[in-house]
Each structure stands twice: as C-alpha cells, then as structure tokens.
C-alpha cells in the first residue's frame, strides 16, 4: 500500500509499505479517507526530535472506514465511518478512568516513530492499524463532516483542553502566542468559553488576518504587550496559551501574563531544557502548565458544539490535496505557505 514515510531530516517520501494486519483482538484496520499534516509532523521530520527512523509511516490525524476488526471489538463495526484520537489508550486503567489517557501504559502515538514512546505506524497511508479500537475510534455522527471530525482528534481538542485547564471564564482576557492551527483553535475555544477579549500574537500577517476574521484581536510579537495592556487596563493577560513549539514562545508568554495569571503551553516540546525565570514566576505567582491534547474525553462535547453551530474548526484548513502530494505539502507547510493541509484518499461522506 502507499504511505507517507520519513526519509531523512527535512524530507518525506511516498512509498510502498506492507499492509497492516490485526495484531491483537482489540485492533481494527481503517481505510483512511482523510489525513492531515500537523505541526507535530513537521517537528518530528525536520530534525527536531530524536526517535525517528527512515521508513516510519507518518500522520496522527485521520478519518476513515473500518474494514476489519478483531474479535474483541464491539463498539465500532465493519463499514463504520470513524474519527480517531491521535494516540491510543486502553480505556480501563486508573489513568484512563481519570481522563488522563496520555499516561496510559499502553498508549501509542500514531505516526511519530519512537519520539513519544512505542512505534505505531501512522495514518498518512491507505490503511492503518488502530489498537484498542473501541476506545480510540468513534463513529462519525450524522452531519459531522470528515474535516471537522479529524480536527477534533488533535488540534481542536488541544485548544479546547488548554482553555479548560487554564480555567478561562467569562470576562477573561486571553492571549494566544502563535497563530498556527492549534493557536487559532485555542482562540476560538477561548471565545466560546466566554473570554471578553482574545489577543493573538504571530509574526505572519496572513495568520493575523485569519485570527481577526474569527473574532480575535491580532498583533505581531513586537506590539503584543502594548495591545494586551490596552485591553487589560495594564494588568496583562489573565491566561496565555503558548502555541509556538519552541522555548522562546514560553518566554513570550511569561512577558504577557498578569501577576497571578496562568500560562498554558500546548506545544509538543522536545527540547531537553528551558531556563524558567524562577524568581519572577514566584514573585508574580504565575501558574505554568502544559497540555497534551486528548480528544477521548472531549469528543462528545466538541461534536455537540460543532453540530449546534457554536464553533466550526475547519477554517484553519488552507490547503487540500491527494496522498501523492504529501512531500510537496510538507515543504509548503514548513515554509509557511500553508497552515493546515488535508489529504484525501478515496471517497468519504464529505
């Protein structure tokens, strides 16, 4: 079958790889209909993260059709159109029962080699094996398009979880540092949570324009503090969501948060260290947290909000193509010519 694989730092390729097979009774095989390229894919393929080996099948955002199930799979069925989390979990351990599926001992992250634990081939392929299918997969409800469903699995869930963890409440001043897909959706989530003002900081004018078109006050990093001060009576932001993916994003976030405020990072950090300005954080009583998007406890909530027309995450999709376009599309995203690219494989419901 055809799949997008890691070739070397900065390069991916379309390759023929063996078709996946059921390996456990709880597995399912999904014929992929939509896959997306994520910022995390860029991080793990452009030399920023150890654990990638040539030939690793990429991609952790996808939707598709169930074409085979193990004998212990009961909740999803052959022929179901399904959405997925970007990682698997058993659904039964203490961590899963607590809603902390990322810490499950059986967790595997699709399509990122060994960067985040045991290798699990990804969904930028014609077929993908899904462990713990009854937990990891969910049938698409009527009316939910495949692109919205795909975005629930990672980007939207991440932005939504950031607002929940940071306790965004009506009237909050929220700042988002970095206006990629997760930053844009964190801005949207903050507005749905009742933020009075959402400031989005990004150096790219086109990303500022997209944030402005979807309800935020956009600015570049050089003027961000002045803008935040103008909407917060000089106090600083109640909540800052860092969505850059590098340590300098955390530094920027700390410069924008008010005393007693919260900084929540949603970036997939792989750097081993960062110098925390400890005395300043202590003196200002800053709360610093990190969020790894987990759609498993959020799918019903987000599906209902999309179905009711409260939010639509698909505005972050700026490009579309076929699987064979993936190598070029990776370069487009790395060079910021596209923000979010969807790849279509075969037919689907939308």
C-alpha positions as CSV (number, residue, x, y, z in Angstrom):
1,X,0.0,0.0,0.0
2,X,1.0,3.6,-0.4
3,X,2.1,5.6,2.6
4,X,4.0,8.8,3.5
5,X,7.2,7.9,5.3
6,X,10.0,9.7,7.0
7,X,13.1,9.7,4.7
8,X,15.7,11.9,6.4
9,X,15.7,15.2,8.3
10,X,13.6,17.6,6.2
11,X,12.4,15.0,3.7
12,X,9.4,12.8,3.5
13,X,8.5,10.4,0.6
14,X,5.6,8.4,-0.8
15,X,6.5,4.8,-0.5
16,X,5.1,1.3,-0.9
17,X,4.9,-0.4,2.6
18,X,3.3,-3.6,3.8
19,X,-0.4,-3.5,4.6
20,X,-1.1,-3.6,8.4
21,X,-2.6,-6.7,9.9
22,X,-4.6,-7.3,13.1
23,X,-2.1,-7.9,15.9
24,X,-4.5,-8.1,18.9
25,X,-8.2,-8.9,19.4
26,X,-8.9,-5.3,20.2
27,X,-7.4,-4.0,16.9
28,X,-9.2,-2.6,13.9
29,X,-8.0,-1.8,10.4
30,X,-9.2,1.5,9.0
31,X,-9.1,2.5,5.3
32,X,-8.1,6.2,5.5
33,X,-10.3,8.7,3.8
34,X,-8.8,11.9,5.1
35,X,-5.4,12.6,6.7
36,X,-3.8,15.9,7.7
37,X,-0.4,17.3,8.1
38,X,0.2,18.7,11.6
39,X,2.8,20.9,13.1
40,X,3.9,17.9,15.2
41,X,4.6,16.1,11.9
42,X,6.9,19.0,10.9
43,X,8.8,18.8,14.3
44,X,9.5,15.1,14.1
45,X,10.5,15.1,10.4
46,X,12.7,18.2,10.3
47,X,15.3,17.0,12.8
48,X,13.9,18.5,16.0
49,X,13.2,15.2,17.8
50,X,15.1,12.0,18.3
51,X,13.4,8.7,17.7
52,X,12.5,8.9,14.0
53,X,13.9,6.2,11.8
54,X,13.8,6.2,8.0
55,X,10.7,4.4,6.7
56,X,8.5,5.3,9.6
57,X,4.9,5.9,8.4
58,X,3.7,9.4,9.3
59,X,0.5,11.0,10.4
60,X,-1.7,11.1,13.5
61,X,-4.8,12.9,12.2
62,X,-7.1,10.9,10.1
63,X,-10.6,9.7,9.5
64,X,-11.8,6.6,7.5
65,X,-13.8,3.5,7.2
66,X,-13.5,0.4,9.4
67,X,-12.6,-2.5,7.1
68,X,-11.5,-5.2,9.6
69,X,-12.0,-5.7,13.3
70,X,-10.6,-8.1,15.9
71,X,-12.9,-10.4,17.8
72,X,-12.9,-8.2,21.0
73,X,-14.1,-5.1,19.1
74,X,-17.7,-4.4,19.7
75,X,-18.4,-0.7,19.7
76,X,-17.2,0.1,16.2
77,X,-18.3,-2.2,13.3
78,X,-17.3,-3.0,9.8
79,X,-18.3,-0.2,7.5
80,X,-18.4,2.5,10.1
81,X,-17.1,5.9,9.2
82,X,-14.9,6.8,12.2
83,X,-12.9,9.5,13.8
84,X,-9.9,8.8,16.0
85,X,-7.7,10.2,18.7
86,X,-4.1,10.9,17.7
87,X,-3.0,8.3,20.2
88,X,-4.3,5.0,21.6
89,X,-5.1,4.1,25.2
90,X,-6.6,1.0,26.9
91,X,-9.6,2.8,28.4
92,X,-9.5,0.7,31.6
93,X,-6.5,1.6,33.7
94,X,-6.5,4.3,36.5
95,X,-5.1,6.9,34.2
96,X,-7.8,6.3,31.5
97,X,-10.6,6.2,34.1
98,X,-9.3,9.6,35.4
99,X,-9.4,11.1,31.9
100,X,-5.6,11.1,31.6
101,X,-5.3,8.7,28.7
102,X,-1.9,10.1,27.6
103,X,-0.3,8.4,30.7
104,X,-1.8,5.0,30.0
105,X,1.0,2.4,30.0
106,X,-0.4,1.1,26.7
107,X,-0.5,4.5,25.0
108,X,0.9,4.7,21.5
109,X,1.1,7.8,19.3
110,X,0.3,7.4,15.7
111,X,3.0,8.2,13.1
112,X,5.7,9.8,15.2
113,X,8.2,7.0,15.2
114,X,9.7,6.5,18.7
115,X,9.5,10.1,19.7
116,X,6.7,9.7,22.1
117,X,7.0,6.1,23.1
118,X,6.4,2.8,21.2
119,X,6.3,3.0,17.5
120,X,2.8,2.9,15.8
121,X,2.6,3.4,12.1
122,X,0.5,6.5,11.2
123,X,-2.5,7.4,9.2
124,X,-1.0,9.1,6.2
125,X,-1.4,5.8,4.4
126,X,-4.1,3.9,2.7
127,X,-4.6,1.6,5.7
128,X,-3.8,2.0,9.4
129,X,-4.0,-0.4,12.3
130,X,-5.7,1.0,15.3
131,X,-5.1,-0.7,18.7
132,X,-7.8,-0.5,21.4
133,X,-10.2,0.3,18.6
134,X,-13.3,0.6,20.9
135,X,-11.6,3.3,22.8
136,X,-9.5,5.0,20.1
137,X,-12.2,5.2,17.5
138,X,-15.7,6.6,17.4
139,X,-18.3,6.5,14.7
140,X,-19.0,9.8,13.0
141,X,-22.4,11.1,13.9
142,X,-24.7,12.2,11.2
143,X,-23.9,15.7,10.0
144,X,-20.3,15.8,11.2
145,X,-18.0,16.3,8.2
146,X,-14.7,14.4,8.0
147,X,-12.5,17.5,8.2
148,X,-14.2,18.7,11.4
149,X,-14.0,15.2,12.8
150,X,-10.3,15.0,12.0
151,X,-9.7,18.3,13.7
152,X,-11.5,17.1,16.9
153,X,-8.9,14.3,17.2
154,X,-6.0,16.7,17.9
155,X,-5.9,20.4,17.1
156,X,-9.4,21.4,18.4
157,X,-9.1,19.1,21.4
158,X,-5.8,20.6,22.3
159,X,-7.0,24.2,22.1
160,X,-10.2,23.3,24.0
161,X,-8.2,21.4,26.7
162,X,-5.9,24.4,27.2
163,X,-8.8,26.7,27.9
164,X,-10.3,24.2,30.3
165,X,-7.1,23.6,32.2
166,X,-6.4,27.3,32.4
167,X,-9.9,27.9,33.7
168,X,-10.9,30.5,31.1
169,X,-14.1,32.1,32.4
170,X,-16.5,34.8,31.1
171,X,-14.8,38.1,31.0
172,X,-11.2,36.8,30.8
173,X,-8.5,38.4,28.8
174,X,-6.8,35.6,26.9
175,X,-3.7,35.8,24.8
176,X,-2.6,33.2,22.3
177,X,1.1,33.2,21.3
178,X,1.4,31.5,17.9
179,X,-1.4,31.5,15.3
180,X,-0.9,28.1,13.7
181,X,-3.9,25.7,13.7
182,X,-3.8,25.0,17.4
183,X,-3.4,28.6,18.3
184,X,-6.3,29.6,16.0
185,X,-8.5,27.0,17.6
186,X,-7.4,27.9,21.1
187,X,-8.5,31.4,20.3
188,X,-11.9,30.1,19.1
189,X,-12.2,27.9,22.2
190,X,-11.5,30.9,24.5
191,X,-14.2,32.9,22.8
192,X,-16.7,30.0,23.3
193,X,-15.6,29.8,26.9
194,X,-16.7,33.5,27.3
195,X,-13.4,35.4,27.1
196,X,-14.0,39.1,26.8
197,X,-11.0,39.6,24.6
198,X,-8.7,37.2,22.8
199,X,-5.4,38.6,21.6
200,X,-3.5,36.5,19.1
201,X,0.2,37.2,18.5
202,X,2.0,36.0,15.4
203,X,4.6,37.5,13.1
204,X,2.8,36.4,9.9
205,X,0.3,38.9,8.6
206,X,-1.9,36.3,6.9
207,X,-2.2,34.4,10.2
208,X,-3.1,37.6,12.0
209,X,-5.7,38.3,9.4
210,X,-7.2,34.8,9.9
211,X,-7.4,35.3,13.6
212,X,-9.0,38.7,13.2
213,X,-11.6,37.3,10.8
214,X,-12.5,34.8,13.5
215,X,-13.0,37.1,16.4
216,X,-9.6,37.8,17.9
217,X,-7.5,41.0,18.2
218,X,-4.4,40.2,16.2
219,X,-1.0,41.7,16.6
220,X,2.7,41.0,15.9
221,X,5.0,39.9,18.7
222,X,6.7,43.3,18.9
223,X,3.5,45.1,19.8
224,X,1.8,42.3,21.7
225,X,2.4,43.7,25.2
226,X,1.1,47.1,24.3
227,X,-2.1,45.5,22.8
228,X,-2.6,43.3,25.9
229,X,-2.1,46.3,28.2
230,X,-4.6,48.3,26.2
231,X,-7.4,45.7,26.7
232,X,-6.5,44.7,30.3
233,X,-6.0,48.1,32.0
234,X,-2.3,47.5,32.0
235,X,-2.5,44.3,34.1
236,X,-1.6,41.8,31.5
237,X,-3.4,38.7,30.2
238,X,-5.4,36.5,32.7
239,X,-4.4,33.5,30.6
240,X,-1.8,33.0,27.9
241,X,-1.8,29.9,25.7
242,X,1.6,29.2,24.2
243,X,1.3,27.5,20.8
244,X,4.7,28.2,19.2
245,X,6.6,25.0,19.8
246,X,9.8,26.5,20.9
247,X,11.2,27.8,24.2
248,X,11.0,31.4,23.0
249,X,7.3,31.0,22.9
250,X,7.3,30.3,26.7
251,X,9.4,33.4,27.2
252,X,7.0,35.5,25.2
253,X,4.0,34.0,27.2
254,X,5.6,34.9,30.5
255,X,6.1,38.5,29.3
256,X,2.3,38.8,28.6
257,X,0.7,37.2,31.6
258,X,-0.5,39.2,34.6
259,X,0.6,38.6,38.2
260,X,-1.5,35.6,39.4
261,X,-2.3,34.6,35.8
262,X,-1.8,31.3,34.0
263,X,0.4,30.3,31.2
264,X,-0.6,27.0,29.5
265,X,1.6,25.5,26.8
266,X,0.1,23.3,24.1
267,X,3.3,22.8,22.1
268,X,5.0,19.5,21.5
269,X,8.2,20.4,23.2
270,X,11.1,18.1,22.6
271,X,14.0,20.3,23.8
272,X,15.5,18.8,27.0
273,X,15.7,22.1,28.9
274,X,14.5,25.6,29.2
275,X,15.5,28.3,31.8
276,X,12.5,29.2,33.9
277,X,12.7,32.7,35.4
278,X,12.0,31.2,38.8
279,X,12.2,34.3,41.0
280,X,9.9,36.3,38.7
281,X,7.4,33.4,38.5
282,X,7.4,33.0,42.2
283,X,7.1,36.7,42.9
284,X,4.2,37.1,40.4
285,X,2.5,33.9,41.5
286,X,2.4,32.6,37.9
287,X,0.8,29.3,37.2
288,X,2.6,27.4,34.5
289,X,1.0,24.3,32.9
290,X,1.3,22.0,29.9
291,X,-1.5,20.3,27.9
292,X,-1.3,17.4,25.5
293,X,-4.5,17.3,23.6
294,X,-6.7,14.4,24.5
295,X,-9.8,14.1,22.4
296,X,-11.0,10.9,24.1
297,X,-12.9,12.6,27.0
298,X,-13.9,15.6,24.8
299,X,-15.3,14.0,21.6
300,X,-19.0,14.1,22.7
301,X,-18.7,17.7,24.0
302,X,-16.9,19.0,20.8
303,X,-19.1,17.1,18.5
304,X,-22.2,18.6,20.1
305,X,-20.8,22.1,19.8
306,X,-20.0,21.7,16.2
307,X,-23.4,20.1,15.4
308,X,-25.1,23.0,17.1
309,X,-23.2,25.6,15.1
310,X,-21.4,27.0,18.1
311,X,-18.0,26.5,16.5
312,X,-16.5,25.4,13.2
313,X,-12.9,24.4,13.3
314,X,-12.4,23.9,9.6
315,X,-11.4,27.5,8.9
316,X,-7.8,26.5,9.7
317,X,-7.6,24.3,6.6
318,X,-5.8,26.3,4.0
319,X,-4.8,23.6,1.5
320,X,-6.1,20.2,0.2
321,X,-4.5,17.5,-1.9
322,X,-4.0,13.8,-2.5
323,X,-1.7,11.4,-0.8
324,X,0.9,11.7,-3.5
325,X,1.0,15.5,-2.9
326,X,2.3,15.0,0.6
327,X,6.1,15.6,0.1
328,X,5.4,19.0,-1.6
329,X,2.7,19.8,1.0
330,X,5.2,19.2,3.9
331,X,7.5,21.7,2.3
332,X,4.6,24.2,1.8
333,X,3.8,24.0,5.5
334,X,7.4,24.2,6.7
335,X,7.8,27.3,4.6
336,X,4.5,28.7,6.0
337,X,2.9,28.8,2.6
338,X,0.1,26.7,4.1
339,X,-1.1,26.4,7.6
340,X,-3.1,23.2,7.6
341,X,-3.3,20.7,4.7
342,X,-5.8,17.9,4.3
343,X,-5.0,14.9,2.1
344,X,-7.9,12.9,0.6
345,X,-7.7,9.2,-0.1
346,X,-10.8,7.8,-1.9
347,X,-14.3,8.9,-1.3
348,X,-15.9,9.8,2.0
349,X,-19.1,11.4,3.4
350,X,-18.0,14.9,2.6
